[in-house]
Each structure stands twice: as C-alpha cells, then as structure tokens.
Amino acid sequence: MVEAMAAKGKVEESGDGAQPGAEHKKAERKKAGRRPGAPEAREKILEAACMRFSEVGFEATTIRAVAKEADVDPALVMHYFKNKDGLFDAVIADLKMLPAQLGASTDLRGFIANYLRLWESEDMGLRLRAVVRGGIGSSHASAILRESIMDSFVTALLETEFAQSTISEGNLLGKIAYLGPILIGTAIARYVVEVPLMTEKSIDDIVEDMYPAIETLLSNQG
C-alpha cells in the first residue's frame, strides 16, 4: 500500500501524470508542419528569396540564408528549386508579364510612367530589384537580366498602341534598344542606388524631364 502511494506521488509531482511523451509528440507535430508539400511552404521560400536577392544580390544569397528567413529546412528549398539558379529563375518568372502590363500604354508619356510605376509596386518592384542586383557578378543572373528586362521591355514597347505612330520606321529596333537602357538606368538610379535627385522627384516630374530627349530619339529619321 505504501509503495502504491509513493508511486502515485511521483506521478503527481511530474505535473503531467502519465504523459512524459507529450513534448516529443509536440515536436513531431512541429516537424510535420515543415514537410515537403505544405501548400504555403513554396511561397514562403519565394518571398524570402526575393527579399534576399533584392537586398544582397545573387552571389551573396545562400540557400541556407533563404531557408532561415522562410523558417524551413534548407533541404526543402532544394526539394522545390534544386539549386540557387533554379530559385532565382522562379523568383523572377513573373517578369515575363511585363509586356502585358505595359502594352496598354497609349502614348510615350504613359509608357514611361507605367514602367516606373512597376518598380514601385510591392511584388513586381521587389522582383525587378532582385534581378538587377542579382545580375551583378553572376553570368546566369546576367543572362536572366537581359532576357527578362531588356527583351521583355522591347517586346512591350513594340506592342503598345503608340509605337508605330510615334517611332519612325527607320531602324525601329535600334532606337528601342537605346530607349531600354535609358529607362532601366533611370529606374536603377531611383529605386536601387536611390540617387537623391531621382528619389526626390515624382514620377510625373521625371517623365516630363525625360520626355523631350526620348521623343527626339524615337522620332529622328536617322
């Protein structure tokens, strides 16, 4: 009888009764929440990667750092994206939508303004900054930069309603090729390097400052 009471006292002192494995089960449930296939895991990884690429660039971003930011195991990042190149490709995949988002512009001023506003949008702006910072020092990221920004930019401009009427027929692609770096350089100065002269002005003011030179470039018959 005394032995039984002593055993009961030990159980009561433990506070959990006959549940010493509760913490282990809790840990198992937490681990299960990180399993591959969790619907939110991939998006969390992409959000974390987009932030890292936009802040520190391609070379300085690591799978481990992205996993830590997303609160997942590095193996899960590899499960979804294979390697850092694959992760970067997934982050900037939405940039293929650039032509559609800019194609509605009906005049040159509108095109310039819409392009700059994309850099201010919460999601697209972050991806644009990610590909620009990522393109520095990485051959893979540089190729993506050319394809996703330059090629998409040219396609977008060619598809606008005003392109054929505003841009002279002579050397059409050549003139657009010059326009791309002008606007991209402006966006980088304003949103990546954050040059005070560019950040202090509104988009409308920048458009008015740039318009005369760009209009002359595109309409010149040479």
SENUZA-17094 format. One record per residue (C-alpha): y, z, x; residue in one letter; residue number from 0. Coordinates in Angstrom, 3 decimals, always signed. Example, Ala and Ser with C-alpha at 12.3 -4.5 7.8 and 13.67 -1.06 7.14 Angstrom:
<recs>
<c2 = -4.500 | c3 = +7.800 | c1 = +12.300 | residuo = A | num = 0>
<c2 = -1.060 | c3 = +7.140 | c1 = +13.670 | residuo = S | num = 1>
</recs>
This chain:
<recs>
<c2 = +0.000 | c3 = +0.000 | c1 = +0.000 | residuo = M | num = 0>
<c2 = +2.374 | c3 = +0.918 | c1 = +2.822 | residuo = V | num = 1>
<c2 = +1.577 | c3 = -2.345 | c1 = +4.619 | residuo = E | num = 2>
<c2 = +2.324 | c3 = -4.371 | c1 = +1.477 | residuo = A | num = 3>
<c2 = +5.685 | c3 = -2.646 | c1 = +1.017 | residuo = M | num = 4>
<c2 = +6.573 | c3 = -3.272 | c1 = +4.659 | residuo = A | num = 5>
<c2 = +5.762 | c3 = -6.955 | c1 = +4.297 | residuo = A | num = 6>
<c2 = +7.914 | c3 = -7.164 | c1 = +1.180 | residuo = K | num = 7>
<c2 = +10.810 | c3 = -5.518 | c1 = +3.033 | residuo = G | num = 8>
<c2 = +10.636 | c3 = -8.116 | c1 = +5.803 | residuo = K | num = 9>
<c2 = +10.806 | c3 = -10.935 | c1 = +3.275 | residuo = V | num = 10>
<c2 = +13.840 | c3 = -9.391 | c1 = +1.568 | residuo = E | num = 11>
<c2 = +15.601 | c3 = -8.928 | c1 = +4.930 | residuo = E | num = 12>
<c2 = +15.209 | c3 = -12.613 | c1 = +5.647 | residuo = S | num = 13>
<c2 = +17.516 | c3 = -13.350 | c1 = +2.662 | residuo = G | num = 14>
<c2 = +15.593 | c3 = -16.474 | c1 = +1.664 | residuo = D | num = 15>
<c2 = +12.350 | c3 = -14.998 | c1 = +0.535 | residuo = G | num = 16>
<c2 = +9.528 | c3 = -17.397 | c1 = +1.322 | residuo = A | num = 17>
<c2 = +11.880 | c3 = -20.302 | c1 = +2.221 | residuo = Q | num = 18>
<c2 = +12.063 | c3 = -20.361 | c1 = +6.055 | residuo = P | num = 19>
<c2 = +11.806 | c3 = -24.182 | c1 = +5.977 | residuo = G | num = 20>
<c2 = +14.932 | c3 = -24.739 | c1 = +3.844 | residuo = A | num = 21>
<c2 = +17.160 | c3 = -25.612 | c1 = +6.804 | residuo = E | num = 22>
<c2 = +14.569 | c3 = -28.067 | c1 = +8.080 | residuo = H | num = 23>
<c2 = +14.421 | c3 = -29.773 | c1 = +4.684 | residuo = K | num = 24>
<c2 = +18.227 | c3 = -29.896 | c1 = +4.576 | residuo = K | num = 25>
<c2 = +18.279 | c3 = -31.566 | c1 = +7.991 | residuo = A | num = 26>
<c2 = +15.702 | c3 = -34.085 | c1 = +6.795 | residuo = E | num = 27>
<c2 = +17.855 | c3 = -34.943 | c1 = +3.774 | residuo = R | num = 28>
<c2 = +20.894 | c3 = -35.405 | c1 = +6.013 | residuo = K | num = 29>
<c2 = +18.912 | c3 = -37.649 | c1 = +8.328 | residuo = K | num = 30>
<c2 = +17.650 | c3 = -39.643 | c1 = +5.346 | residuo = A | num = 31>
<c2 = +21.261 | c3 = -40.368 | c1 = +4.391 | residuo = G | num = 32>
<c2 = +21.621 | c3 = -42.355 | c1 = +7.620 | residuo = R | num = 33>
<c2 = +18.592 | c3 = -44.540 | c1 = +7.103 | residuo = R | num = 34>
<c2 = +18.904 | c3 = -48.332 | c1 = +7.500 | residuo = P | num = 35>
<c2 = +19.574 | c3 = -49.920 | c1 = +4.155 | residuo = G | num = 36>
<c2 = +22.051 | c3 = -47.351 | c1 = +2.852 | residuo = A | num = 37>
<c2 = +24.484 | c3 = -49.628 | c1 = +0.961 | residuo = P | num = 38>
<c2 = +27.647 | c3 = -48.075 | c1 = +2.365 | residuo = E | num = 39>
<c2 = +26.499 | c3 = -47.897 | c1 = +5.989 | residuo = A | num = 40>
<c2 = +27.201 | c3 = -51.515 | c1 = +6.921 | residuo = R | num = 41>
<c2 = +30.727 | c3 = -51.405 | c1 = +5.503 | residuo = E | num = 42>
<c2 = +31.466 | c3 = -48.134 | c1 = +7.294 | residuo = K | num = 43>
<c2 = +30.360 | c3 = -49.720 | c1 = +10.558 | residuo = I | num = 44>
<c2 = +32.530 | c3 = -52.802 | c1 = +9.976 | residuo = L | num = 45>
<c2 = +35.570 | c3 = -50.669 | c1 = +9.155 | residuo = E | num = 46>
<c2 = +35.079 | c3 = -48.602 | c1 = +12.305 | residuo = A | num = 47>
<c2 = +34.520 | c3 = -51.697 | c1 = +14.453 | residuo = A | num = 48>
<c2 = +37.575 | c3 = -53.443 | c1 = +13.044 | residuo = C | num = 49>
<c2 = +39.693 | c3 = -50.410 | c1 = +13.890 | residuo = M | num = 50>
<c2 = +38.293 | c3 = -50.175 | c1 = +17.437 | residuo = R | num = 51>
<c2 = +38.673 | c3 = -53.886 | c1 = +18.195 | residuo = F | num = 52>
<c2 = +42.252 | c3 = -53.900 | c1 = +16.872 | residuo = S | num = 53>
<c2 = +43.220 | c3 = -50.824 | c1 = +18.915 | residuo = E | num = 54>
<c2 = +41.472 | c3 = -51.240 | c1 = +22.278 | residuo = V | num = 55>
<c2 = +40.188 | c3 = -54.821 | c1 = +22.341 | residuo = G | num = 56>
<c2 = +36.743 | c3 = -56.336 | c1 = +22.786 | residuo = F | num = 57>
<c2 = +35.859 | c3 = -55.175 | c1 = +26.303 | residuo = E | num = 58>
<c2 = +36.791 | c3 = -51.523 | c1 = +25.753 | residuo = A | num = 59>
<c2 = +34.938 | c3 = -51.280 | c1 = +22.441 | residuo = T | num = 60>
<c2 = +31.375 | c3 = -49.981 | c1 = +22.686 | residuo = T | num = 61>
<c2 = +28.532 | c3 = -49.798 | c1 = +20.183 | residuo = I | num = 62>
<c2 = +28.361 | c3 = -46.049 | c1 = +20.770 | residuo = R | num = 63>
<c2 = +32.079 | c3 = -45.575 | c1 = +20.025 | residuo = A | num = 64>
<c2 = +31.808 | c3 = -47.600 | c1 = +16.821 | residuo = V | num = 65>
<c2 = +28.748 | c3 = -45.615 | c1 = +15.742 | residuo = A | num = 66>
<c2 = +30.562 | c3 = -42.333 | c1 = +16.379 | residuo = K | num = 67>
<c2 = +33.576 | c3 = -43.481 | c1 = +14.375 | residuo = E | num = 68>
<c2 = +31.331 | c3 = -44.571 | c1 = +11.493 | residuo = A | num = 69>
<c2 = +29.201 | c3 = -41.409 | c1 = +11.764 | residuo = D | num = 70>
<c2 = +25.956 | c3 = -43.341 | c1 = +12.153 | residuo = V | num = 71>
<c2 = +23.333 | c3 = -43.684 | c1 = +14.850 | residuo = D | num = 72>
<c2 = +24.010 | c3 = -46.465 | c1 = +17.419 | residuo = P | num = 73>
<c2 = +20.582 | c3 = -47.873 | c1 = +16.560 | residuo = A | num = 74>
<c2 = +21.814 | c3 = -48.570 | c1 = +13.034 | residuo = L | num = 75>
<c2 = +24.691 | c3 = -50.643 | c1 = +14.399 | residuo = V | num = 76>
<c2 = +22.175 | c3 = -52.654 | c1 = +16.428 | residuo = M | num = 77>
<c2 = +19.949 | c3 = -52.948 | c1 = +13.357 | residuo = H | num = 78>
<c2 = +22.682 | c3 = -54.683 | c1 = +11.381 | residuo = Y | num = 79>
<c2 = +24.514 | c3 = -56.659 | c1 = +14.074 | residuo = F | num = 80>
<c2 = +22.138 | c3 = -56.971 | c1 = +17.083 | residuo = K | num = 81>
<c2 = +24.881 | c3 = -56.586 | c1 = +19.715 | residuo = N | num = 82>
<c2 = +28.647 | c3 = -56.340 | c1 = +20.211 | residuo = K | num = 83>
<c2 = +29.141 | c3 = -60.098 | c1 = +19.898 | residuo = D | num = 84>
<c2 = +27.425 | c3 = -60.052 | c1 = +16.517 | residuo = G | num = 85>
<c2 = +29.525 | c3 = -57.090 | c1 = +15.435 | residuo = L | num = 86>
<c2 = +32.737 | c3 = -58.858 | c1 = +16.446 | residuo = F | num = 87>
<c2 = +31.689 | c3 = -62.026 | c1 = +14.599 | residuo = D | num = 88>
<c2 = +31.109 | c3 = -60.003 | c1 = +11.430 | residuo = A | num = 89>
<c2 = +34.470 | c3 = -58.248 | c1 = +11.698 | residuo = V | num = 90>
<c2 = +36.464 | c3 = -61.472 | c1 = +11.818 | residuo = I | num = 91>
<c2 = +34.278 | c3 = -63.509 | c1 = +9.433 | residuo = A | num = 92>
<c2 = +36.861 | c3 = -63.167 | c1 = +6.648 | residuo = D | num = 93>
<c2 = +39.399 | c3 = -65.085 | c1 = +8.745 | residuo = L | num = 94>
<c2 = +37.679 | c3 = -68.234 | c1 = +7.512 | residuo = K | num = 95>
<c2 = +39.562 | c3 = -67.556 | c1 = +4.280 | residuo = M | num = 96>
<c2 = +42.897 | c3 = -68.300 | c1 = +5.985 | residuo = L | num = 97>
<c2 = +43.126 | c3 = -71.919 | c1 = +4.779 | residuo = P | num = 98>
<c2 = +42.633 | c3 = -70.878 | c1 = +1.160 | residuo = A | num = 99>
<c2 = +45.208 | c3 = -68.084 | c1 = +1.385 | residuo = Q | num = 100>
<c2 = +47.849 | c3 = -70.290 | c1 = +2.984 | residuo = L | num = 101>
<c2 = +47.068 | c3 = -73.503 | c1 = +1.138 | residuo = G | num = 102>
<c2 = +49.155 | c3 = -72.553 | c1 = -1.896 | residuo = A | num = 103>
<c2 = +52.396 | c3 = -72.773 | c1 = +0.108 | residuo = S | num = 104>
<c2 = +54.643 | c3 = -75.471 | c1 = -1.355 | residuo = T | num = 105>
<c2 = +57.293 | c3 = -75.583 | c1 = +1.376 | residuo = D | num = 106>
<c2 = +57.708 | c3 = -74.787 | c1 = +5.049 | residuo = L | num = 107>
<c2 = +59.601 | c3 = -71.536 | c1 = +4.491 | residuo = R | num = 108>
<c2 = +56.893 | c3 = -70.346 | c1 = +2.135 | residuo = G | num = 109>
<c2 = +54.166 | c3 = -71.241 | c1 = +4.618 | residuo = F | num = 110>
<c2 = +55.824 | c3 = -69.293 | c1 = +7.443 | residuo = I | num = 111>
<c2 = +56.456 | c3 = -66.278 | c1 = +5.202 | residuo = A | num = 112>
<c2 = +52.925 | c3 = -66.274 | c1 = +3.771 | residuo = N | num = 113>
<c2 = +51.430 | c3 = -66.489 | c1 = +7.246 | residuo = Y | num = 114>
<c2 = +53.415 | c3 = -63.497 | c1 = +8.494 | residuo = L | num = 115>
<c2 = +52.613 | c3 = -61.504 | c1 = +5.350 | residuo = R | num = 116>
<c2 = +48.912 | c3 = -61.925 | c1 = +6.063 | residuo = L | num = 117>
<c2 = +49.467 | c3 = -59.861 | c1 = +9.203 | residuo = W | num = 118>
<c2 = +50.895 | c3 = -57.082 | c1 = +7.037 | residuo = E | num = 119>
<c2 = +48.003 | c3 = -56.979 | c1 = +4.570 | residuo = S | num = 120>
<c2 = +45.792 | c3 = -53.933 | c1 = +5.049 | residuo = E | num = 121>
<c2 = +42.490 | c3 = -55.729 | c1 = +5.590 | residuo = D | num = 122>
<c2 = +43.384 | c3 = -59.200 | c1 = +6.865 | residuo = M | num = 123>
<c2 = +46.109 | c3 = -57.870 | c1 = +9.149 | residuo = G | num = 124>
<c2 = +43.675 | c3 = -55.493 | c1 = +10.824 | residuo = L | num = 125>
<c2 = +41.195 | c3 = -58.326 | c1 = +11.381 | residuo = R | num = 126>
<c2 = +43.882 | c3 = -60.611 | c1 = +12.800 | residuo = L | num = 127>
<c2 = +44.932 | c3 = -57.928 | c1 = +15.262 | residuo = R | num = 128>
<c2 = +41.286 | c3 = -57.306 | c1 = +16.121 | residuo = A | num = 129>
<c2 = +40.658 | c3 = -60.936 | c1 = +17.038 | residuo = V | num = 130>
<c2 = +43.896 | c3 = -61.191 | c1 = +19.045 | residuo = V | num = 131>
<c2 = +43.236 | c3 = -58.038 | c1 = +21.076 | residuo = R | num = 132>
<c2 = +39.573 | c3 = -58.948 | c1 = +21.334 | residuo = G | num = 133>
<c2 = +40.374 | c3 = -62.412 | c1 = +22.635 | residuo = G | num = 134>
<c2 = +41.893 | c3 = -60.965 | c1 = +25.799 | residuo = I | num = 135>
<c2 = +39.334 | c3 = -60.731 | c1 = +28.592 | residuo = G | num = 136>
<c2 = +36.289 | c3 = -61.990 | c1 = +26.692 | residuo = S | num = 137>
<c2 = +35.069 | c3 = -65.587 | c1 = +26.674 | residuo = S | num = 138>
<c2 = +33.153 | c3 = -65.009 | c1 = +23.431 | residuo = H | num = 139>
<c2 = +36.126 | c3 = -63.424 | c1 = +21.687 | residuo = A | num = 140>
<c2 = +38.480 | c3 = -66.082 | c1 = +23.068 | residuo = S | num = 141>
<c2 = +36.333 | c3 = -68.802 | c1 = +21.521 | residuo = A | num = 142>
<c2 = +36.445 | c3 = -66.975 | c1 = +18.196 | residuo = I | num = 143>
<c2 = +40.219 | c3 = -66.638 | c1 = +18.557 | residuo = L | num = 144>
<c2 = +40.594 | c3 = -70.395 | c1 = +18.960 | residuo = R | num = 145>
<c2 = +38.265 | c3 = -71.167 | c1 = +16.077 | residuo = E | num = 146>
<c2 = +39.349 | c3 = -68.502 | c1 = +13.614 | residuo = S | num = 147>
<c2 = +43.099 | c3 = -68.568 | c1 = +14.134 | residuo = I | num = 148>
<c2 = +44.055 | c3 = -71.878 | c1 = +15.696 | residuo = M | num = 149>
<c2 = +41.605 | c3 = -74.178 | c1 = +13.897 | residuo = D | num = 150>
<c2 = +41.959 | c3 = -72.350 | c1 = +10.591 | residuo = S | num = 151>
<c2 = +45.731 | c3 = -72.430 | c1 = +10.955 | residuo = F | num = 152>
<c2 = +45.774 | c3 = -76.202 | c1 = +11.481 | residuo = V | num = 153>
<c2 = +43.407 | c3 = -76.715 | c1 = +8.543 | residuo = T | num = 154>
<c2 = +45.565 | c3 = -74.507 | c1 = +6.338 | residuo = A | num = 155>
<c2 = +48.747 | c3 = -76.363 | c1 = +7.202 | residuo = L | num = 156>
<c2 = +47.193 | c3 = -79.788 | c1 = +6.657 | residuo = L | num = 157>
<c2 = +46.014 | c3 = -78.714 | c1 = +3.200 | residuo = E | num = 158>
<c2 = +49.409 | c3 = -77.499 | c1 = +1.989 | residuo = T | num = 159>
<c2 = +51.305 | c3 = -79.474 | c1 = -0.621 | residuo = E | num = 160>
<c2 = +54.366 | c3 = -79.889 | c1 = +1.568 | residuo = F | num = 161>
<c2 = +52.592 | c3 = -81.071 | c1 = +4.754 | residuo = A | num = 162>
<c2 = +52.512 | c3 = -84.800 | c1 = +4.035 | residuo = Q | num = 163>
<c2 = +56.065 | c3 = -84.962 | c1 = +2.732 | residuo = S | num = 164>
<c2 = +57.657 | c3 = -82.685 | c1 = +5.338 | residuo = T | num = 165>
<c2 = +55.851 | c3 = -83.661 | c1 = +8.526 | residuo = I | num = 166>
<c2 = +56.418 | c3 = -87.174 | c1 = +9.812 | residuo = S | num = 167>
<c2 = +53.287 | c3 = -89.303 | c1 = +10.094 | residuo = E | num = 168>
<c2 = +53.637 | c3 = -89.937 | c1 = +13.820 | residuo = G | num = 169>
<c2 = +51.440 | c3 = -87.554 | c1 = +15.831 | residuo = N | num = 170>
<c2 = +50.828 | c3 = -85.246 | c1 = +12.861 | residuo = L | num = 171>
<c2 = +48.102 | c3 = -83.160 | c1 = +14.508 | residuo = L | num = 172>
<c2 = +50.040 | c3 = -82.941 | c1 = +17.748 | residuo = G | num = 173>
<c2 = +53.051 | c3 = -81.414 | c1 = +16.018 | residuo = K | num = 174>
<c2 = +50.936 | c3 = -78.931 | c1 = +14.118 | residuo = I | num = 175>
<c2 = +49.281 | c3 = -77.957 | c1 = +17.402 | residuo = A | num = 176>
<c2 = +52.718 | c3 = -76.907 | c1 = +18.673 | residuo = Y | num = 177>
<c2 = +53.553 | c3 = -75.055 | c1 = +15.472 | residuo = L | num = 178>
<c2 = +50.421 | c3 = -72.891 | c1 = +15.666 | residuo = G | num = 179>
<c2 = +51.294 | c3 = -71.138 | c1 = +18.944 | residuo = P | num = 180>
<c2 = +54.902 | c3 = -70.662 | c1 = +17.792 | residuo = I | num = 181>
<c2 = +53.912 | c3 = -68.746 | c1 = +14.666 | residuo = L | num = 182>
<c2 = +50.981 | c3 = -66.956 | c1 = +16.268 | residuo = I | num = 183>
<c2 = +53.212 | c3 = -65.891 | c1 = +19.146 | residuo = G | num = 184>
<c2 = +55.766 | c3 = -64.597 | c1 = +16.666 | residuo = T | num = 185>
<c2 = +53.088 | c3 = -62.613 | c1 = +14.837 | residuo = A | num = 186>
<c2 = +51.769 | c3 = -61.131 | c1 = +18.083 | residuo = I | num = 187>
<c2 = +55.283 | c3 = -60.130 | c1 = +19.164 | residuo = A | num = 188>
<c2 = +55.893 | c3 = -58.442 | c1 = +15.802 | residuo = R | num = 189>
<c2 = +52.517 | c3 = -56.885 | c1 = +14.958 | residuo = Y | num = 190>
<c2 = +50.640 | c3 = -56.427 | c1 = +18.245 | residuo = V | num = 191>
<c2 = +53.218 | c3 = -55.965 | c1 = +21.025 | residuo = V | num = 192>
<c2 = +55.789 | c3 = -54.678 | c1 = +18.497 | residuo = E | num = 193>
<c2 = +58.872 | c3 = -56.097 | c1 = +20.186 | residuo = V | num = 194>
<c2 = +61.863 | c3 = -54.220 | c1 = +18.642 | residuo = P | num = 195>
<c2 = +63.858 | c3 = -57.399 | c1 = +17.999 | residuo = L | num = 196>
<c2 = +60.965 | c3 = -58.666 | c1 = +15.863 | residuo = M | num = 197>
<c2 = +59.944 | c3 = -55.433 | c1 = +14.143 | residuo = T | num = 198>
<c2 = +63.479 | c3 = -54.555 | c1 = +13.060 | residuo = E | num = 199>
<c2 = +63.904 | c3 = -57.755 | c1 = +11.046 | residuo = K | num = 200>
<c2 = +62.463 | c3 = -58.544 | c1 = +7.641 | residuo = S | num = 201>
<c2 = +60.073 | c3 = -61.447 | c1 = +7.192 | residuo = I | num = 202>
<c2 = +62.767 | c3 = -63.353 | c1 = +5.296 | residuo = D | num = 203>
<c2 = +65.186 | c3 = -62.939 | c1 = +8.203 | residuo = D | num = 204>
<c2 = +62.582 | c3 = -64.137 | c1 = +10.703 | residuo = I | num = 205>
<c2 = +61.816 | c3 = -67.162 | c1 = +8.537 | residuo = V | num = 206>
<c2 = +65.492 | c3 = -68.111 | c1 = +8.390 | residuo = E | num = 207>
<c2 = +65.843 | c3 = -67.701 | c1 = +12.159 | residuo = D | num = 208>
<c2 = +62.804 | c3 = -69.869 | c1 = +12.898 | residuo = M | num = 209>
<c2 = +63.111 | c3 = -72.485 | c1 = +10.189 | residuo = Y | num = 210>
<c2 = +65.702 | c3 = -74.860 | c1 = +11.751 | residuo = P | num = 211>
<c2 = +63.785 | c3 = -75.264 | c1 = +15.014 | residuo = A | num = 212>
<c2 = +60.409 | c3 = -75.648 | c1 = +13.304 | residuo = I | num = 213>
<c2 = +61.748 | c3 = -78.081 | c1 = +10.714 | residuo = E | num = 214>
<c2 = +63.229 | c3 = -80.209 | c1 = +13.501 | residuo = T | num = 215>
<c2 = +59.936 | c3 = -80.169 | c1 = +15.401 | residuo = L | num = 216>
<c2 = +57.895 | c3 = -81.276 | c1 = +12.394 | residuo = L | num = 217>
<c2 = +60.268 | c3 = -83.947 | c1 = +11.129 | residuo = S | num = 218>
<c2 = +61.079 | c3 = -85.504 | c1 = +14.510 | residuo = N | num = 219>
<c2 = +59.857 | c3 = -89.102 | c1 = +14.651 | residuo = Q | num = 220>
<c2 = +58.885 | c3 = -88.896 | c1 = +18.324 | residuo = G | num = 221>
</recs>
